[in-house]
Amino acid sequence: MGIFSHGKSEVMQIEIEEGMHVVARGKAALIVRPVDADSVEVLLLSTRQKITVGLNEIEFITVPKRSTGGSEILYLTRLESESNDQEIQLALRRHEVLSRLHRKEISVAQAAEEIGVTRSHVYKLRAKHDESMGYCTQLVRRRGNQKNSRHLDPALEKEIEAVLETFRKRAGVTFAEVWRAVQKACMSLNLKCPARKTIRNRMKSSFTREEVTRLKYGREVAAQMHDSRPGKYKATKPLEWVQTDHTLVDYEVLTDDRSDTIGRPWLTLFIDVYTRVILGYYLSLHPPSTLSVACALAHAVMPKEDFLRRLNLSGFKYPMYGPPFMVYMDNAKEYRSHKYLSSLDRAHIGYDHRPLGKKHFGGHVERLIGTMMNKVHLLSGSTMSNTVVRKRLARDRKPTQTFTEFARWFALEVMEYHSTVHSEIKKTPLQAWQDYYGPHGVVPFPPQITDAHQFRLNFMPQEYRNIRPGGIEFKTRFYWDPVLDPFIGEKKVLIKYDPFSLKQIWVQLDGQFIPIPFADMTLPDITLEEHRAKVLSSQSLEPGSFGDAQAAEAHSEAGRIESASIKKTRAAKKQLAAKVEYQKEFSSAEVVKKENKVAPDYSLPPKPFKGGV
């Protein structure tokens, strides 16, 4: 069972580099090289075996601060890659013995005997020993200068600093100009000019990111990127500038049984301005909120393999992800909530809000929304974008998709958009992305989040629930784990949940978040929006209403039987009444006839019969 922190920890971003220490499939490893957009080749430190693993199979190591600093760690990483098998085997042996000494399983004398050195040398080796860094601390050190060390003449160092200071406040400066100024200063003082690489490294260490941006692109761009002042600038690489916004989708989705509509979904989008890719999005059945914004951002930052698998689209590629440098958004309350903005701060993601009343400042995302809605308008049952067009719709164009079906259809349309040539950048968004991030691009991979789960936890929505003997009830389902036993009866316990997967929740117990799964492990996983669709489907059936077509048919047939019986009854009553009246009339005629009967007079002659033949 995993145990996580309180959910407010700072999440770091990290660039994947060759020689980086990671944990691959649960084993300590070293990154050798990128293979493709989703995988790397690593060297397992325990067996020296090289294997290919996916990015979702590696964990990043957060190395504790040491007195030697970051340069020492980088040096050890490089030293490890340069060491031969004999040196590595020696380091592994020393590390194993020193680890036992650290655990007090053996004495210093025993350690000296096993390693084959003096006791005083064991103390020196133990001073370098670090369990978190592994055996590389025991590798034989190379002689010479270490990386990032400075050995220039103090007068030359002072002159370089003076030259850099003259450029610090200027704009639109190229490195070539700085390099020429340093050469000129060195020649005037009769000093040997250092290498170009040395001057470039001095600039990186002396200037802040804001100053570097101002030197390259000018004060206005630097202000936009670093001072959070709105304005327009040209993005120079992916993830540098991302825009986000919402829209109400021009389509009504059906209930799961297709008997009725449940409304129009909302769409939250994140677009990368440089490549025009849809970095992330979220479809919801509720109006825009902090929840939908956080879900869309998490979708943008994290790899998409799990997302595609849930939609049964594993055969497709969606390689775009990564933490944005700057997120540009409007002034809606969900974009200004303290929880959302503080989560961005902890993830080291910059943000800015567009000026009030100036919608064109978010032009890229607005045009993207228009493009995606044009695709929606081709669907049967689209509500279109305005009432004039809506009136011209054919009456038989009814909605045909449930929310789950629409979510899958929309994902396919997103991938089609990524592979369609964009009119502005003159290439497909996918190609623009891979030109920068990819095995043959500028950088093999986008920046990675060091702790993916902690990042998700920071953005997860939260609620309060009671712990009952049957577990925790949430979204009509129960969650249970034996770890809850001591806490049964606790009230208003904080829980967090992942809207993309409700198969487990995270419950805060004694200051730690513990994952708790479904009580019924046979239940299938479900997303928050799929749950909402089911709830809306059940709400569309009022108490006493028919649940299926058979009930309606039975009701109609019963009605027909009742109508027929009423008609028959009325006919029978009329017939009976007529018979009674007839009988009454017949009986009266007979009585009158009998009363008016006269005896025959036989004295009269007979009357001749005049009937016709």
C-alpha positions, 0 to 999 in steps of 0.5 A: 500500500502506498502512503503519500504526504499531506498533498501540499508538497512542492512538485519539481520539474526535471529534464531527462538526460543521459546518465541520470539516476532513476528507478526503472521497474523497481531497480536502480538504473542509469539512463543511457539514451532515448529510444522514441517519444515514449521510452528510453534505454537504461542500464540496470546498476545491479546487473549492468544489463541494458533494457528499454523501458517506457517513461511511465515505468521509471521513477525519478530520484530526488537526491538529498542535499549534500555538502558536496553540492549538485556539481559533485552529483553530476561528476559522479554520474559522469564518472560512472559512465566512464568507469570500466568493469573492473573499477565498477566491480571494485566500487560495488564490493566496497559499497556492499561492505560499507553498507554492512558497516553502516548497519553495524553488522561488521566492525571497522577491522572486518571491513578493512580485511574484506576490502583489503585496505588499512583501517584508516583508509576504511574511515576515508571510504566511509566518509564518502559512502552514501546509501542514496547515491549507491556504489558510484561514491566508491568509484576511483576519482579522475584526476584534474579539474571537475566540471563547473570549477573556476580556475581563471586569473582573478583579474580576468574573472573581474573583467568578464564580470564587468563586461557582462554587467554592461549588457545586463540591462540591455535588450536584443543582445546576441552571444556573439556581441558579448563574446566580441566585447570580452575579446576586446577587453582581454586584448586591451589588458594583455590577458589571454581570452578564455574559450567561448564555452567558458563565457557562455557558462559564465552568462548562464551562472551570472544572469537570471532567467529573466535577464537572459530572456531580456537579452535575447528578446527584449524587455517587453517579452521578459516582462510578459514571461516573468513579470506577469504583465499581459501582452503578445510575444512570439513563443520560441519553443513548446510549453513556453506559452499555453492558453486555456479556456472553456466552451459549451459544446454544440451537441446534446448527449444521450442517457445511457439507455438512449431514451432521452438527452442529458444536456450539452457537455462543457469543454476545457482546453489547453493549447500550446501556442508554439506547436498548436497542439491540444496539450490537454482537455477535459469534457464535463457534464457540469459548468466550468469549475476549479475541478474541470480546470485542474483535470484539464491541466493534469491531462496536459502535464501527464503522459496520455497512455492511461487516458488512451487505454481507458478510451480503448484507443491504445493503438493511437499515439498522443505524445504531447505532455509536459508542465507549461512554463506560462499558462495564459487564462481569462478572469473567470473565478475558477482561474482565480481560485486560491487552491488552483493558483497555489497548486500552480505555484507548487508545481513551478508553473507560471500563470497570467490573466488576460486583460478584462474585456480583451478577449482577443488576447486569447486568440489562439485558444478561441480559434481552436475552439472554433475549429473543434466545434466545426467538427461537432457541427457535422454530427447528427443532433448538433445544436450548431452555434446559433439559433439562425442555423439551428432553425434550418436543421432537419427535424430528423437530425437527433442526437445519437451518442451517449457521453462515453461515446462522445468522449471517444469520438472527440479524442479521435477528432483531437488526434485527427487535428494533430495530424492535419497541416495547420494554416499558420505553422504550415505543418501538422501540430504533431510534426511541430511537436516532434521537431522539438521533442523526440529522438531526432528533435532538439530535446528527446523528451519534455520536462518530467514531473519528479513525483507524478502522484504528488502532482495529481494529489495537489490538483485532486478535488477533495470532500469530507466523508464519515468512516462507517463499519461498511467503509466510506460511501462516495459517489454511490460506491463503498470503499474499504481497506483493513487500514480503516478499522481503527478509524471507524466512527470518525466524522468528516474525514478528508478524502481526495479522488481522481476524476479520471479514475474512481476505482480508489480514493485517498483518505487522510489518516494521521496526516498521511493520504492512504489509497482505499479501493472499491469495497467490491473489487469486481466493480469496473473502474469509472470516471467522474463524468461517466458517473455523472452521466449515469446519475443524470440518466436516472434523474431523467426518469421521474418516480412512477415513470416507465423504465423501458419500452415494454412498460409503455407497450404494456400500458398501451395494450391495457388501455386498448383492452379497457377502451374495447371493453368500455365500448362492448359494455356500452353496446351491451347496455344499449342492446339490453335497454332496447330489448326492454323497451321493445318488450314493454311496447309489445306487451302494451300493444297486446293489452290494448288489442285484447281490450278492443276486441269485438265479438263477430256478428254472424248475421252480417254477410261476409266481406270479400277478400281483396288481397293481391296475388 
